[in-house]
Amino acid sequence: MNRVELYNISFLELSLKLFRTNLSQFFDPSEEKLFKNYLMKDKITYYLFFNPSDILVASSGYEYENKSNIITLTWGMVDQKFHNQGYGTYMTEYRLKKIATEFPNTNIALNTSQHTFRFYEKFGFEVIKITKNGYGNGLDKYDMILNCS
């Protein structure tokens, strides 16, 4: 990885373009509006990962949920052209290390689809709920947790 940058609004269109590379298989088209709204928030912890050629290859973030005292991984994605090249692993390890430093002993939650839940199992996440068609037709939602306490 060449560089990691904290998201700011100047990266909005580039981030949406990255999202669109994963439509159908990993995201339902209806989720683009949700993702854009997330990116328009004032204060988010969201990172952009650029390869040595300075191409945006991945993005992801996390947020602390005060009420439940839990961290949620948010909107993780790798450009379709760069799948299976280690960027997803790098991005996930990057977030987990940041979280361990900022929020030690805090459980981490995420939701993902049937296409990627096994990837997160490699990091110790466990499936706690499956919602058939939870994201859209043919795209099931897997709620997962990593117990860090």
C-alpha positions as CSV (number, residue, x, y, z in Angstrom):
1,M,0.0,0.0,0.0
2,N,1.4,3.4,-0.9
3,R,-0.7,5.6,1.2
4,V,-3.8,5.8,3.4
5,E,-5.8,9.0,3.6
6,L,-8.6,10.0,5.9
7,Y,-11.7,10.7,3.8
8,N,-12.9,14.3,3.1
9,I,-15.6,15.5,0.8
10,S,-13.2,16.1,-2.1
11,F,-13.1,12.3,-2.4
12,L,-16.8,11.9,-2.8
13,E,-17.0,11.1,-6.5
14,L,-13.9,8.9,-6.4
15,S,-15.5,7.0,-3.5
16,L,-18.8,6.6,-5.3
17,K,-17.0,5.3,-8.4
18,L,-15.2,2.7,-6.2
19,F,-18.6,1.7,-4.8
20,R,-20.1,1.2,-8.3
21,T,-17.4,-1.3,-9.2
22,N,-19.0,-3.7,-6.6
23,L,-22.6,-3.3,-7.6
24,S,-24.8,-6.4,-8.0
25,Q,-22.5,-8.9,-6.4
26,F,-21.5,-7.0,-3.2
27,F,-23.9,-4.1,-3.0
28,D,-27.5,-3.5,-4.1
29,P,-28.0,-0.4,-6.2
30,S,-30.4,0.9,-3.6
31,E,-27.4,1.2,-1.2
32,E,-25.6,3.9,-3.2
33,K,-27.8,6.6,-1.7
34,L,-27.1,5.3,1.8
35,F,-23.4,5.3,1.1
36,K,-23.5,8.8,-0.3
37,N,-25.4,10.0,2.8
38,Y,-22.8,8.4,5.0
39,L,-20.0,10.2,3.1
40,M,-21.8,13.5,3.4
41,K,-21.7,13.3,7.3
42,D,-19.5,15.9,9.0
43,K,-17.4,13.6,11.2
44,I,-16.7,10.1,10.0
45,T,-13.7,7.8,10.4
46,Y,-13.3,6.6,6.9
47,Y,-10.1,5.7,5.1
48,L,-9.0,5.6,1.5
49,F,-6.3,3.2,0.5
50,F,-4.2,4.0,-2.6
51,N,-1.8,1.6,-4.3
52,P,1.8,2.4,-5.3
53,S,0.4,3.8,-8.6
54,D,-1.7,6.2,-6.6
55,I,-5.0,4.5,-7.6
56,L,-7.8,4.3,-5.1
57,V,-8.1,0.5,-4.5
58,A,-10.1,0.3,-1.3
59,S,-12.0,2.2,1.3
60,S,-13.5,1.5,4.7
61,G,-14.2,3.0,8.1
62,Y,-15.6,2.5,11.6
63,E,-17.7,4.3,14.1
64,Y,-18.2,4.1,17.8
65,E,-21.7,3.5,19.0
66,N,-22.1,5.2,22.4
67,K,-25.3,3.6,23.5
68,S,-24.1,0.0,23.0
69,N,-20.4,0.6,23.6
70,I,-19.5,-1.1,20.4
71,I,-17.5,-0.3,17.3
72,T,-19.1,-0.9,13.9
73,L,-17.0,-1.4,10.8
74,T,-18.5,0.6,8.0
75,W,-18.6,0.4,4.2
76,G,-15.6,-1.7,3.5
77,M,-14.9,-2.3,-0.2
78,V,-12.1,-3.1,-2.7
79,D,-12.3,-2.0,-6.3
80,Q,-13.5,-5.1,-8.3
81,K,-10.3,-4.9,-10.4
82,F,-8.2,-5.4,-7.3
83,H,-10.0,-8.2,-5.5
84,N,-7.9,-11.1,-4.2
85,Q,-4.7,-9.1,-4.1
86,G,-4.4,-8.5,-0.4
87,Y,-6.0,-5.1,-0.2
88,G,-9.1,-6.3,1.8
89,T,-6.8,-7.9,4.3
90,Y,-4.6,-4.9,4.6
91,M,-7.7,-2.6,5.0
92,T,-9.2,-4.8,7.7
93,E,-6.0,-5.2,9.7
94,Y,-5.5,-1.4,9.5
95,R,-8.9,-0.7,11.0
96,L,-8.6,-3.4,13.7
97,K,-5.2,-2.0,14.8
98,K,-6.6,1.5,15.0
99,I,-9.6,0.3,16.9
100,A,-7.5,-1.7,19.4
101,T,-5.5,1.4,20.1
102,E,-8.4,3.9,20.3
103,F,-11.0,1.6,21.9
104,P,-9.2,-1.3,23.7
105,N,-11.4,-4.1,24.9
106,T,-14.4,-2.9,22.8
107,N,-16.4,-5.4,20.8
108,I,-16.5,-4.9,17.0
109,A,-19.6,-5.5,14.9
110,L,-20.2,-5.5,11.1
111,N,-22.7,-6.5,8.6
112,T,-21.8,-8.1,5.3
113,S,-23.2,-10.5,2.7
114,Q,-23.0,-14.2,2.0
115,H,-20.1,-13.4,-0.5
116,T,-17.8,-12.0,2.2
117,F,-18.7,-13.3,5.6
118,R,-16.0,-16.1,5.4
119,F,-13.4,-13.4,4.8
120,Y,-14.3,-11.8,8.1
121,E,-14.3,-15.1,9.9
122,K,-10.6,-15.3,9.3
123,F,-10.2,-12.3,11.7
124,G,-12.3,-14.0,14.4
125,F,-15.7,-12.5,13.6
126,E,-18.7,-14.8,14.3
127,V,-22.1,-14.8,12.5
128,I,-24.8,-13.9,15.0
129,K,-27.7,-13.4,12.6
130,I,-28.6,-14.0,8.9
131,T,-31.3,-12.0,7.2
132,K,-32.4,-13.5,3.8
133,N,-32.4,-10.7,1.1
134,G,-31.4,-8.3,3.9
135,Y,-29.7,-5.9,1.4
136,G,-31.9,-6.7,-1.6
137,N,-33.0,-9.6,-3.8
138,G,-30.4,-12.4,-3.6
139,L,-28.1,-10.4,-1.3
140,D,-28.3,-11.8,2.3
141,K,-27.3,-9.8,5.3
142,Y,-24.9,-11.4,7.8
143,D,-24.5,-9.6,11.2
144,M,-21.2,-10.5,12.8
145,I,-19.3,-9.7,16.0
146,L,-15.7,-9.9,17.2
147,N,-15.6,-10.3,21.0
148,C,-12.7,-8.1,22.2
149,S,-13.6,-7.8,25.9
